[in-house]
Amino acid sequence: MPEGDTVRQAASRLHTALAGKVLTLSDLRVPRYATADLTGRAVLDVTPRGKHLLTRIEGGLTLHSHLRMDGSWKVYETGRRWSGGPAHQIRAVLGTADRTAVGYRLPVLELLRTTDEARAVGHLGPDLLGPDWNPGKALENLLRDPDRPLGEALLDQRNLAGIGNVYKSELCFLLGVTPWLPVGTLPGDRAAQLPLLAKKLLEFNRDRPARVTTGRRDQNLFVYGRALRPCLRCATPIRSANQGDASRERPTYWCPRCQTGPAPSPDGHHTPTAHRHTGYATREPGRRHR
């Protein structure tokens, strides 16, 4: 599932393959750009912005793409078979003399002038892995709507850019609160640590093929994807439920013993619960602990 760290890895692969080289193949397989031809132009750079990719091309053009849930860019040596999915899932092909980048299942693909990039990414909050990162501004953005559930606030890229569903669940676990806790009720010390902890997690994983939040060799993640399996701290079965409005529901995971705060009822509404709190710790990722 693409999040800020995996998008940055994709940008690095694309930049290495394309930057400084002239395009010999250009195929944008969306109706609006079906006749666009970028061949003969050099790729200047590929830059990530939150979960967005900006491929800047000679002549003042930018190819903007977003991976959403299951989009991907694959890079192949010239002449190699493309194996990222069936042909009907291909949305973009950019080729040079020795490499070809193929975009699969891209839900967002648009060609715009580089001077208009703000139209695509100007709404984003501070980028956790970008040069504009500002933890104070990120926290200010998160607290602007104090009644909003923490999990939803973390996913809102206007607050801070780069957190997806995996990090949402893992951050809430590390902070010892449920994703349904109103963000304005997050205790002050934890609120102050939230953007710093998010930064640590993404920095730690920015170059890793497998995302790790636990620092353990036997299990990479504390709660995400572990429904009904025992919590790594207290052995209570991990719970899962959808979070968000009907059009943007996301599977969410939490430990009902280690995390305090509201939890969803069977009808989908969240209600206060009185879980026993066992304390929390914002341990650095990668540090082995029991």
Backbone as CSV, one residue per row, in Angstrom:
resi,resn,N_x,N_y,N_z,CA_x,CA_y,CA_z,C_x,C_y,C_z
1,MET,0.849,-1.187,0.000,0.000,0.000,0.000,0.891,1.246,0.000
2,PRO,0.837,2.060,-1.048,1.738,3.205,-1.147,1.464,4.256,-0.067
3,GLU,2.522,4.642,0.625,2.469,5.758,1.562,3.693,6.617,1.291
4,GLY,3.936,7.619,2.123,4.997,8.556,1.816,6.347,7.915,1.583
5,ASP,6.682,6.868,2.345,7.985,6.225,2.185,8.080,5.456,0.870
6,THR,7.031,4.700,0.520,7.078,3.920,-0.711,6.978,4.816,-1.944
7,VAL,6.267,5.931,-1.828,6.207,6.871,-2.949,7.581,7.489,-3.183
8,ARG,8.288,7.796,-2.106,9.641,8.330,-2.263,10.559,7.297,-2.903
9,GLN,10.401,6.039,-2.556,11.205,4.994,-3.197,10.894,4.910,-4.688
10,ALA,9.610,5.022,-5.030,9.226,5.001,-6.442,9.831,6.184,-7.176
11,ALA,9.808,7.355,-6.554,10.391,8.540,-7.171,11.888,8.348,-7.415
12,SER,12.567,7.739,-6.458,14.004,7.502,-6.597,14.289,6.561,-7.768
13,ARG,13.493,5.493,-7.893,13.693,4.557,-9.007,13.449,5.246,-10.349
14,LEU,12.374,6.031,-10.419,12.060,6.717,-11.665,13.117,7.760,-11.994
15,HIS,13.576,8.486,-11.000,14.598,9.508,-11.236,15.883,8.866,-11.759
16,THR,16.294,7.774,-11.127,17.514,7.086,-11.564,17.384,6.594,-12.995
17,ALA,16.201,6.102,-13.357,15.999,5.523,-14.682,15.840,6.574,-15.778
18,LEU,15.222,7.720,-15.453,14.805,8.656,-16.499,15.519,10.008,-16.493
19,ALA,15.896,10.508,-15.340,16.395,11.881,-15.249,17.647,12.079,-16.092
20,GLY,17.667,13.168,-16.832,18.801,13.497,-17.686,18.812,12.777,-19.019
21,LYS,17.765,12.006,-19.300,17.705,11.238,-20.551,16.537,11.709,-21.411
22,VAL,16.686,11.539,-22.711,15.656,11.949,-23.659,14.649,10.818,-23.848
23,LEU,13.383,11.165,-23.843,12.336,10.166,-24.035,12.277,9.722,-25.505
24,THR,12.341,8.428,-25.700,12.186,7.843,-27.036,10.831,7.179,-27.190
25,LEU,10.099,7.064,-26.083,8.777,6.444,-26.084,7.890,7.191,-25.102
26,SER,6.701,7.545,-25.546,5.738,8.251,-24.705,4.347,7.762,-25.050
27,ASP,3.654,7.238,-24.045,2.311,6.698,-24.280,1.479,6.916,-23.018
28,LEU,0.594,7.914,-23.060,-0.295,8.195,-21.937,-1.669,7.649,-22.281
29,ARG,-2.060,6.590,-21.599,-3.255,5.834,-21.976,-4.486,6.277,-21.187
30,VAL,-4.739,7.548,-21.213,-5.979,8.109,-20.699,-6.530,9.010,-21.799
31,PRO,-7.841,9.029,-21.986,-8.417,9.728,-23.143,-7.956,11.170,-23.286
32,ARG,-7.854,11.888,-22.193,-7.535,13.315,-22.280,-6.160,13.574,-22.882
33,TYR,-5.230,12.628,-22.671,-3.862,12.843,-23.140,-3.434,11.816,-24.184
34,ALA,-4.379,11.179,-24.802,-4.067,10.108,-25.755,-3.197,10.592,-26.905
35,THR,-3.309,11.861,-27.277,-2.523,12.381,-28.404,-1.273,13.133,-27.944
36,ALA,-1.050,13.231,-26.647,0.142,13.929,-26.152,1.394,13.136,-26.503
37,ASP,2.408,13.812,-27.009,3.654,13.154,-27.401,4.823,13.865,-26.717
38,LEU,5.488,13.143,-25.824,6.605,13.716,-25.080,7.954,13.264,-25.622
39,THR,7.968,12.488,-26.678,9.231,12.008,-27.231,10.082,13.185,-27.695
40,GLY,11.376,13.023,-27.543,12.312,14.076,-27.916,12.591,15.059,-26.794
41,ARG,11.855,14.959,-25.702,12.073,15.838,-24.552,12.848,15.085,-23.471
42,ALA,13.689,15.796,-22.749,14.450,15.182,-21.660,13.654,15.239,-20.357
43,VAL,13.793,14.210,-19.559,13.225,14.218,-18.209,14.210,14.952,-17.301
44,LEU,13.729,15.943,-16.588,14.586,16.748,-15.733,14.752,16.140,-14.345
45,ASP,13.655,15.728,-13.741,13.725,15.093,-12.424,12.380,14.476,-12.098
46,VAL,12.388,13.623,-11.091,11.156,13.038,-10.556,11.154,13.331,-9.058
47,THR,10.161,14.075,-8.618,10.109,14.565,-7.247,8.847,14.064,-6.546
48,PRO,8.974,13.499,-5.347,7.784,13.126,-4.584,7.277,14.319,-3.780
49,ARG,5.979,14.390,-3.625,5.372,15.407,-2.753,4.263,14.707,-2.000
50,GLY,4.527,14.348,-0.733,3.569,13.535,0.003,3.409,12.195,-0.700
51,LYS,2.205,11.894,-1.134,1.944,10.648,-1.857,1.754,10.892,-3.363
52,HIS,2.215,12.050,-3.825,2.132,12.411,-5.236,3.511,12.303,-5.880
53,LEU,3.537,12.039,-7.191,4.774,11.996,-7.960,4.723,13.068,-9.039
54,LEU,5.791,13.850,-9.133,5.887,14.905,-10.132,7.082,14.608,-11.033
55,THR,6.809,14.199,-12.273,7.861,13.932,-13.251,7.989,15.162,-14.139
56,ARG,9.056,15.900,-13.943,9.237,17.163,-14.668,9.985,16.906,-15.969
57,ILE,9.463,17.499,-17.037,9.938,17.210,-18.386,10.306,18.509,-19.086
58,GLU,11.337,18.428,-19.902,11.813,19.575,-20.662,10.664,20.271,-21.395
59,GLY,10.705,21.587,-21.386,9.648,22.343,-22.030,8.605,22.846,-21.073
60,GLY,8.896,22.747,-19.766,7.974,23.281,-18.773,6.755,22.437,-18.518
61,LEU,6.889,21.106,-18.648,5.771,20.201,-18.420,6.031,19.297,-17.215
62,THR,4.970,18.912,-16.540,5.046,17.978,-15.412,3.978,16.910,-15.591
63,LEU,4.392,15.653,-15.483,3.434,14.551,-15.463,3.168,14.224,-13.996
64,HIS,1.945,14.507,-13.557,1.551,14.307,-12.165,0.815,12.987,-12.041
65,SER,1.249,12.145,-11.105,0.561,10.872,-10.871,0.408,10.638,-9.380
66,HIS,-0.601,9.847,-9.045,-0.882,9.476,-7.660,-1.219,7.992,-7.662
67,LEU,-0.638,7.251,-6.713,-0.790,5.797,-6.715,-2.043,5.322,-5.993
68,ARG,-2.598,6.183,-5.101,-3.756,5.783,-4.288,-3.517,4.428,-3.637
69,MET,-4.477,3.489,-3.770,-4.387,2.231,-3.026,-3.468,1.190,-3.684
70,ASP,-3.543,1.035,-5.001,-2.778,-0.065,-5.612,-2.083,0.311,-6.915
71,GLY,-1.894,1.606,-7.174,-1.137,2.001,-8.346,0.352,1.745,-8.145
72,SER,1.100,1.685,-9.243,2.548,1.461,-9.141,3.240,1.895,-10.429
73,TRP,4.504,2.232,-10.283,5.395,2.467,-11.417,6.457,1.379,-11.389
74,LYS,6.666,0.723,-12.528,7.699,-0.294,-12.656,8.717,0.170,-13.691
75,VAL,9.981,-0.157,-13.451,11.052,0.212,-14.371,11.669,-1.060,-14.943
76,TYR,11.815,-1.088,-16.266,12.352,-2.264,-16.952,13.505,-1.859,-17.863
77,GLU,14.465,-2.749,-17.989,15.491,-2.542,-19.000,14.849,-2.707,-20.377
78,THR,15.358,-1.964,-21.338,14.815,-2.052,-22.689,14.892,-3.492,-23.196
79,GLY,13.785,-3.969,-23.725,13.729,-5.330,-24.254,13.196,-6.342,-23.271
80,ARG,13.126,-5.984,-21.986,12.580,-6.920,-21.007,11.063,-6.914,-21.042
81,ARG,10.471,-8.042,-20.723,9.019,-8.168,-20.689,8.459,-7.392,-19.509
82,TRP,7.377,-6.666,-19.746,6.712,-5.926,-18.673,5.837,-6.892,-17.874
83,SER,6.007,-6.919,-16.579,5.333,-7.941,-15.765,4.557,-7.352,-14.593
84,GLY,4.249,-6.071,-14.646,3.565,-5.446,-13.514,2.065,-5.629,-13.506
85,GLY,1.513,-6.241,-14.540,0.077,-6.442,-14.613,-0.359,-6.566,-16.061
86,PRO,-1.633,-6.880,-16.291,-2.130,-7.001,-17.675,-2.068,-5.664,-18.404
87,ALA,-2.029,-5.733,-19.715,-1.857,-4.535,-20.536,-2.962,-3.509,-20.316
88,HIS,-4.190,-3.968,-20.030,-5.288,-3.016,-19.877,-5.163,-2.173,-18.603
89,GLN,-4.246,-2.545,-17.694,-4.034,-1.757,-16.480,-2.955,-0.687,-16.652
90,ILE,-2.299,-0.675,-17.787,-1.234,0.305,-18.020,-1.854,1.660,-18.345
91,ARG,-1.394,2.684,-17.643,-1.892,4.041,-17.866,-0.835,4.970,-18.453
92,ALA,0.444,4.638,-18.298,1.494,5.510,-18.821,2.746,4.708,-19.111
93,VAL,3.429,5.083,-20.185,4.711,4.480,-20.545,5.664,5.606,-20.925
94,LEU,6.807,5.654,-20.251,7.862,6.613,-20.563,9.144,5.833,-20.785
95,GLY,9.698,5.919,-21.997,10.870,5.121,-22.307,12.048,5.943,-22.798
96,THR,13.252,5.506,-22.436,14.488,6.091,-22.942,15.232,5.000,-23.702
97,ALA,16.454,5.273,-24.095,17.209,4.302,-24.878,17.478,3.017,-24.107
98,ASP,17.558,3.105,-22.767,17.910,1.902,-22.004,16.935,1.514,-20.900
99,ARG,15.949,2.361,-20.611,15.000,2.037,-19.557,13.590,2.442,-19.984
100,THR,12.619,1.694,-19.447,11.217,2.019,-19.692,10.473,2.005,-18.366
101,ALA,9.773,3.094,-18.083,8.956,3.193,-16.872,7.495,3.001,-17.273
102,VAL,6.817,2.074,-16.585,5.434,1.730,-16.905,4.580,1.968,-15.668
103,GLY,3.535,2.782,-15.822,2.633,3.076,-14.724,1.378,2.228,-14.794
104,TYR,1.138,1.426,-13.753,-0.014,0.522,-13.704,-1.070,1.057,-12.736
105,ARG,-2.325,0.943,-13.128,-3.473,1.226,-12.261,-3.372,2.612,-11.619
106,LEU,-2.919,3.588,-12.370,-2.766,4.940,-11.835,-4.119,5.639,-11.851
107,PRO,-4.715,5.903,-10.696,-6.034,6.539,-10.669,-5.975,8.024,-10.999
108,VAL,-4.789,8.618,-10.822,-4.601,10.029,-11.143,-3.410,10.145,-12.092
109,LEU,-3.649,10.721,-13.240,-2.577,10.964,-14.205,-2.958,12.206,-14.998
110,GLU,-2.132,13.236,-14.887,-2.422,14.455,-15.620,-1.126,15.127,-16.058
111,LEU,-1.194,15.740,-17.223,-0.070,16.478,-17.773,-0.372,17.961,-17.601
112,LEU,0.494,18.654,-16.896,0.255,20.067,-16.638,1.543,20.855,-16.785
113,ARG,1.415,22.150,-16.835,2.599,22.991,-16.886,3.262,22.978,-15.512
114,THR,4.585,22.952,-15.504,5.314,22.908,-14.242,4.953,24.103,-13.368
115,THR,4.685,25.228,-13.981,4.299,26.418,-13.211,2.937,26.262,-12.551
116,ASP,2.176,25.242,-12.959,0.850,25.010,-12.386,0.825,23.844,-11.404
117,GLU,1.994,23.376,-10.950,2.031,22.230,-10.043,1.231,22.468,-8.768
118,ALA,1.179,23.710,-8.328,0.444,24.007,-7.097,-1.023,23.636,-7.219
119,ARG,-1.530,23.611,-8.431,-2.923,23.209,-8.620,-3.128,21.751,-8.218
120,ALA,-2.076,20.942,-8.346,-2.177,19.522,-8.012,-1.747,19.209,-6.587
121,VAL,-0.763,19.939,-6.061,-0.208,19.577,-4.750,-0.152,20.753,-3.775
122,GLY,-0.642,21.909,-4.170,-0.557,23.078,-3.310,-1.389,22.988,-2.045
123,HIS,-2.368,22.073,-2.042,-3.227,21.928,-0.870,-2.585,21.098,0.237
124,LEU,-1.471,20.450,-0.057,-0.887,19.510,0.895,-0.246,20.220,2.080
125,GLY,-0.309,19.563,3.230,0.373,20.061,4.412,1.849,19.744,4.342
126,PRO,2.602,20.029,5.407,4.037,19.753,5.413,4.326,18.283,5.086
127,ASP,5.310,18.077,4.213,5.682,16.737,3.755,6.637,16.111,4.765
128,LEU,6.246,14.970,5.324,7.056,14.302,6.336,8.458,13.967,5.852
129,LEU,8.629,13.745,4.547,9.941,13.408,4.003,10.457,14.480,3.054
130,GLY,9.870,15.657,3.111,10.239,16.717,2.187,10.982,17.854,2.857
131,PRO,11.527,18.762,2.055,12.279,19.893,2.614,11.404,20.907,3.334
132,ASP,10.084,20.812,3.131,9.177,21.773,3.766,8.648,21.278,5.111
133,TRP,9.181,20.146,5.611,8.638,19.564,6.842,8.708,20.567,7.992
134,ASN,7.581,20.714,8.688,7.466,21.647,9.803,6.552,21.003,10.834
135,PRO,7.120,20.378,11.889,6.279,19.663,12.865,5.283,20.565,13.573
136,GLY,5.669,21.803,13.841,4.748,22.719,14.503,3.539,23.026,13.647
137,LYS,3.765,23.255,12.363,2.662,23.527,11.447,1.785,22.296,11.283
138,ALA,2.402,21.111,11.213,1.630,19.880,11.087,0.705,19.699,12.284
139,LEU,1.216,19.930,13.490,0.392,19.779,14.690,-0.710,20.834,14.715
140,GLU,-0.389,22.035,14.318,-1.403,23.090,14.251,-2.533,22.691,13.307
141,ASN,-2.164,22.122,12.174,-3.183,21.678,11.213,-4.058,20.574,11.798
142,LEU,-3.435,19.613,12.472,-4.177,18.493,13.039,-5.188,18.959,14.085
143,LEU,-4.809,19.965,14.859,-5.651,20.430,15.960,-6.685,21.466,15.530
144,ARG,-6.668,21.813,14.252,-7.594,22.849,13.780,-9.045,22.403,13.928
145,ASP,-9.288,21.097,13.802,-10.633,20.547,13.982,-10.567,19.580,15.160
146,PRO,-10.686,20.065,16.397,-10.426,19.236,17.578,-11.384,18.074,17.761
147,ASP,-12.565,18.128,17.158,-13.534,17.047,17.327,-13.340,15.922,16.320
148,ARG,-12.457,16.100,15.389,-12.279,15.091,14.344,-11.522,13.887,14.901
149,PRO,-11.930,12.659,14.556,-11.197,11.478,15.015,-9.742,11.526,14.552
150,LEU,-8.836,11.128,15.427,-7.418,11.208,15.142,-7.047,10.485,13.852
151,GLY,-7.596,9.279,13.649,-7.254,8.524,12.459,-7.610,9.258,11.181
152,GLU,-8.773,9.896,11.153,-9.188,10.651,9.968,-8.305,11.873,9.772
153,ALA,-7.940,12.530,10.866,-7.079,13.714,10.770,-5.706,13.352,10.218
154,LEU,-5.182,12.191,10.613,-3.872,11.763,10.123,-3.891,11.450,8.634
155,LEU,-5.006,10.944,8.141,-5.097,10.606,6.720,-5.337,11.819,5.835
156,ASP,-5.755,12.917,6.428,-6.032,14.121,5.652,-4.705,14.764,5.258
157,GLN,-4.368,14.659,3.972,-3.072,15.140,3.496,-2.931,16.656,3.586
158,ARG,-4.024,17.353,3.822,-3.936,18.799,4.026,-3.317,19.129,5.371
159,ASN,-3.334,18.180,6.298,-2.738,18.394,7.615,-1.240,18.118,7.599
160,LEU,-0.862,16.959,7.123,0.529,16.589,6.926,0.542,15.523,5.845
161,ALA,1.535,15.567,4.987,1.525,14.744,3.780,2.443,13.540,3.915
162,GLY,1.885,12.358,3.647,2.695,11.153,3.610,2.167,9.991,4.422
163,ILE,1.203,10.227,5.319,0.666,9.151,6.147,-0.491,8.469,5.421
164,GLY,-0.425,7.153,5.370,-1.508,6.354,4.819,-2.114,5.473,5.891
165,ASN,-2.864,4.480,5.474,-3.634,3.690,6.422,-2.774,2.848,7.366
166,VAL,-1.621,2.391,6.870,-0.751,1.588,7.731,-0.199,2.445,8.868
167,TYR,0.405,3.564,8.511,0.996,4.419,9.543,-0.057,5.005,10.465
168,LYS,-1.250,5.247,9.947,-2.328,5.735,10.812,-2.547,4.781,11.977
169,SER,-2.735,3.505,11.672,-2.997,2.519,12.723,-1.798,2.346,13.644
170,GLU,-0.596,2.306,13.058,0.601,2.088,13.867,0.898,3.278,14.777
171,LEU,0.708,4.491,14.288,0.934,5.672,15.109,-0.017,5.719,16.299
172,CYS,-1.281,5.417,16.033,-2.251,5.424,17.129,-1.888,4.391,18.186
173,PHE,-1.403,3.233,17.746,-0.982,2.223,18.718,0.197,2.732,19.541
174,LEU,1.194,3.285,18.885,2.376,3.766,19.594,2.048,4.898,20.557
175,LEU,1.024,5.674,20.240,0.603,6.755,21.128,-0.342,6.270,22.232
176,GLY,-0.818,5.030,22.135,-1.668,4.459,23.171,-3.098,4.934,23.138
177,VAL,-3.590,5.386,21.968,-4.966,5.866,21.848,-5.606,5.235,20.618
178,THR,-6.937,5.170,20.622,-7.621,4.602,19.473,-7.725,5.640,18.353
179,PRO,-7.861,5.192,17.097,-7.998,6.122,15.974,-9.276,6.948,16.017
180,TRP,-10.221,6.592,16.894,-11.481,7.330,16.992,-11.451,8.412,18.080
181,LEU,-10.322,8.550,18.763,-10.203,9.589,19.773,-10.251,10.968,19.113
182,PRO,-11.099,11.884,19.594,-11.078,13.243,19.039,-9.677,13.841,19.194
183,VAL,-9.137,14.332,18.106,-7.737,14.762,18.118,-7.492,15.842,19.158
184,GLY,-8.481,16.662,19.452,-8.310,17.721,20.431,-8.185,17.233,21.852
185,THR,-8.544,15.960,22.119,-8.433,15.408,23.472,-7.146,14.611,23.661
186,LEU,-6.312,14.557,22.655,-5.025,13.874,22.793,-4.193,14.624,23.826
187,PRO,-3.720,13.939,24.875,-2.934,14.634,25.907,-1.782,15.421,25.291
188,GLY,-1.463,16.556,25.918,-0.497,17.483,25.344,0.852,16.882,25.018
189,ASP,1.373,16.007,25.913,2.694,15.438,25.656,2.663,14.529,24.433
190,ARG,1.576,13.782,24.272,1.478,12.894,23.115,1.222,13.679,21.837
191,ALA,0.429,14.739,21.945,0.190,15.588,20.779,1.508,16.162,20.272
192,ALA,2.356,16.610,21.182,3.639,17.181,20.783,4.538,16.137,20.143
193,GLN,4.431,14.880,20.593,5.276,13.822,20.051,4.759,13.261,18.732
194,LEU,3.475,13.465,18.448,2.872,12.824,17.272,3.615,13.138,15.973
195,PRO,3.816,14.411,15.589,4.502,14.662,14.316,5.948,14.183,14.327
196,LEU,6.593,14.229,15.495,7.981,13.778,15.571,8.064,12.267,15.400
197,LEU,7.130,11.536,15.996,7.100,10.089,15.865,6.770,9.689,14.429
198,ALA,5.815,10.391,13.816,5.478,10.108,12.413,6.702,10.292,11.523
199,LYS,7.440,11.359,11.764,8.658,11.624,10.996,9.665,10.496,11.170
200,LYS,9.853,10.032,12.423,10.805,8.949,12.682,10.431,7.676,11.940
201,LEU,9.149,7.345,11.953,8.709,6.113,11.301,8.969,6.163,9.801
202,LEU,8.607,7.262,9.161,8.792,7.347,7.718,10.272,7.448,7.343
203,GLU,11.045,8.190,8.136,12.480,8.283,7.866,13.133,6.908,7.972
204,PHE,12.742,6.155,9.005,13.331,4.836,9.216,13.031,3.902,8.051
205,ASN,11.864,4.073,7.435,11.438,3.146,6.378,11.629,3.679,4.963
206,ARG,12.180,4.851,4.810,12.227,5.490,3.495,13.014,4.674,2.475
207,ASP,13.988,3.870,2.936,14.799,3.077,2.007,14.643,1.577,2.229
208,ARG,13.640,1.180,2.996,13.465,-0.234,3.309,12.424,-0.878,2.396
209,PRO,12.701,-2.079,1.900,11.715,-2.763,1.051,10.487,-3.215,1.829
210,ALA,10.653,-3.513,3.121,9.526,-3.934,3.966,9.377,-2.952,5.118
211,ARG,8.185,-2.447,5.308,7.925,-1.439,6.336,8.001,-2.070,7.728
212,VAL,8.692,-1.403,8.649,8.887,-1.914,10.008,8.552,-0.808,11.004
213,THR,7.732,-1.138,11.993,7.447,-0.184,13.067,7.761,-0.764,14.438
214,THR,8.004,-2.058,14.525,8.160,-2.717,15.825,9.604,-2.844,16.275
215,GLY,10.549,-2.902,15.359,11.922,-3.199,15.714,12.152,-4.661,16.028
216,ARG,11.168,-5.510,15.732,11.271,-6.946,16.006,11.586,-7.700,14.719
217,ARG,12.221,-8.844,14.879,12.534,-9.669,13.718,11.383,-10.579,13.322
218,ASP,10.517,-10.880,14.285,9.449,-11.843,14.020,8.165,-11.194,13.532
219,GLN,8.020,-9.881,13.666,6.781,-9.205,13.272,7.085,-7.758,12.954
220,ASN,6.750,-7.309,11.740,7.091,-5.954,11.307,6.177,-4.877,11.873
221,LEU,4.881,-5.204,12.027,3.898,-4.201,12.418,3.196,-4.612,13.712
222,PHE,2.807,-3.604,14.489,2.128,-3.880,15.756,0.681,-4.328,15.553
223,VAL,-0.093,-3.585,14.767,-1.520,-3.885,14.670,-2.036,-4.002,13.235
224,TYR,-1.481,-3.265,12.299,-2.057,-3.234,10.959,-2.038,-4.630,10.316
225,GLY,-3.193,-5.043,9.821,-3.322,-6.340,9.165,-3.299,-7.525,10.110
226,ARG,-3.417,-7.295,11.422,-3.279,-8.371,12.400,-4.583,-8.632,13.151
227,ALA,-5.716,-8.405,12.520,-7.011,-8.623,13.183,-7.112,-10.039,13.737
228,LEU,-7.562,-10.129,14.998,-7.778,-11.364,15.753,-6.485,-12.035,16.203
229,ARG,-5.342,-11.513,15.787,-4.077,-12.069,16.270,-3.702,-11.372,17.580
230,PRO,-2.893,-12.003,18.421,-2.591,-11.420,19.735,-1.723,-10.167,19.630
231,CYS,-2.062,-9.196,20.435,-1.257,-7.980,20.531,0.162,-8.364,20.951
232,LEU,1.155,-7.717,20.363,2.543,-8.039,20.670,2.945,-7.602,22.068
233,ARG,2.143,-6.759,22.694,2.450,-6.306,24.045,1.652,-7.033,25.116
234,CYS,0.333,-7.185,24.876,-0.513,-7.710,25.951,-1.238,-9.001,25.588
235,ALA,-1.117,-9.452,24.334,-1.721,-10.694,23.842,-3.232,-10.624,23.644
236,THR,-3.845,-9.468,23.871,-5.268,-9.300,23.572,-5.468,-9.348,22.057
237,PRO,-6.514,-10.003,21.563,-6.733,-10.040,20.110,-6.905,-8.634,19.520
238,ILE,-6.202,-8.373,18.441,-6.315,-7.101,17.740,-7.678,-7.019,17.062
239,ARG,-8.289,-5.841,17.117,-9.592,-5.637,16.494,-9.438,-4.811,15.228
240,SER,-10.441,-4.885,14.372,-10.432,-4.096,13.141,-11.838,-3.591,12.845
241,ALA,-11.917,-2.448,12.187,-13.184,-1.863,11.759,-12.874,-0.822,10.699
242,ASN,-13.854,-0.483,9.900,-13.678,0.578,8.922,-13.782,1.928,9.598
243,GLN,-13.036,2.889,9.092,-13.100,4.254,9.606,-13.222,5.216,8.443
244,GLY,-14.042,6.256,8.601,-14.243,7.245,7.557,-15.661,7.194,7.045
245,ASP,-15.990,8.134,6.150,-17.336,8.113,5.578,-17.449,6.974,4.581
246,ALA,-18.658,6.712,4.129,-18.915,5.536,3.301,-18.084,5.517,2.030
247,SER,-17.759,6.691,1.488,-17.024,6.739,0.222,-15.525,6.562,0.407
248,ARG,-15.036,6.730,1.651,-13.593,6.661,1.880,-13.269,5.823,3.121
249,GLU,-14.019,4.765,3.336,-13.756,3.915,4.486,-12.403,3.227,4.351
250,ARG,-11.710,3.125,5.463,-10.406,2.479,5.486,-10.370,1.457,6.615
251,PRO,-9.857,0.260,6.362,-9.724,-0.717,7.447,-8.737,-0.198,8.485
252,THR,-9.134,-0.285,9.738,-8.370,0.292,10.834,-8.178,-0.765,11.912
253,TYR,-7.018,-0.776,12.528,-6.671,-1.823,13.484,-6.228,-1.193,14.802
254,TRP,-6.590,-1.828,15.916,-6.182,-1.314,17.217,-6.264,-2.418,18.260
255,CYS,-5.569,-2.207,19.363,-5.633,-3.119,20.508,-6.579,-2.521,21.539
256,PRO,-7.650,-3.214,21.896,-8.624,-2.660,22.834,-8.103,-2.554,24.264
257,ARG,-6.957,-3.115,24.541,-6.412,-3.010,25.900,-5.294,-1.952,25.974
258,CYS,-4.430,-1.928,24.991,-3.297,-1.001,25.023,-3.678,0.410,24.601
259,GLN,-4.802,0.560,23.910,-5.184,1.870,23.399,-6.480,2.346,24.049
260,THR,-6.462,3.538,24.611,-7.635,4.096,25.255,-8.364,5.032,24.302
261,GLY,-9.652,5.236,24.585,-10.435,6.154,23.770,-11.625,5.459,23.144
262,PRO,-12.417,6.190,22.358,-13.603,5.627,21.725,-13.251,4.494,20.771
263,ALA,-14.202,3.610,20.582,-14.082,2.531,19.603,-15.421,2.403,18.889
264,PRO,-15.446,1.888,17.677,-16.710,1.792,16.942,-17.616,0.726,17.523
265,SER,-18.913,1.008,17.523,-19.897,0.021,17.925,-20.260,-0.808,16.699
266,PRO,-20.984,-1.909,16.868,-21.331,-2.750,15.721,-22.072,-2.028,14.612
267,ASP,-22.785,-0.941,14.937,-23.521,-0.233,13.893,-22.657,0.778,13.149
268,GLY,-21.337,0.818,13.485,-20.418,1.681,12.773,-20.170,3.018,13.421
269,HIS,-20.962,3.380,14.462,-20.743,4.637,15.164,-19.752,4.407,16.288
270,HIS,-18.907,5.424,16.562,-17.950,5.228,17.649,-18.518,5.766,18.945
271,THR,-18.268,4.990,19.983,-18.781,5.330,21.307,-17.651,5.222,22.316
272,PRO,-17.705,5.998,23.397,-16.646,5.929,24.410,-16.589,4.546,25.047
273,THR,-15.380,4.103,25.286,-15.185,2.833,25.980,-14.164,3.046,27.076
274,ALA,-14.229,2.236,28.093,-13.313,2.389,29.229,-12.316,1.243,29.221
275,HIS,-11.343,1.312,28.326,-10.309,0.285,28.286,-9.282,0.559,29.382
276,ARG,-8.751,-0.493,29.918,-7.666,-0.312,30.887,-6.429,0.135,30.149
277,HIS,-5.828,1.208,30.602,-4.666,1.758,29.920,-3.392,1.187,30.525
278,THR,-2.553,0.634,29.708,-1.321,0.010,30.193,-0.105,0.885,29.955
279,GLY,-0.340,2.141,29.564,0.789,3.024,29.299,1.188,2.965,27.847
280,TYR,1.986,3.925,27.436,2.431,3.942,26.050,3.888,4.365,26.036
281,ALA,4.539,4.073,24.946,5.930,4.499,24.796,6.182,4.758,23.329
282,THR,6.861,5.837,23.038,7.191,6.151,21.651,8.628,5.708,21.398
283,ARG,8.803,4.390,21.347,10.145,3.849,21.114,10.559,4.098,19.671
284,GLU,11.825,4.335,19.466,12.301,4.569,18.122,12.167,3.280,17.319
285,PRO,11.692,3.359,16.057,11.631,2.166,15.228,13.025,1.627,15.008
286,GLY,13.128,0.316,14.965,14.411,-0.294,14.725,15.132,-0.697,15.994
287,ARG,14.700,-0.141,17.131,15.308,-0.526,18.394,14.591,-1.740,18.934
288,ARG,15.327,-2.805,19.118,14.710,-4.048,19.559,14.234,-3.901,21.000
289,HIS,13.007,-4.321,21.252,12.488,-4.240,22.615,11.576,-5.411,22.872
290,ARG,11.290,-5.652,24.136,10.403,-6.756,24.516,9.048,-6.203,24.876
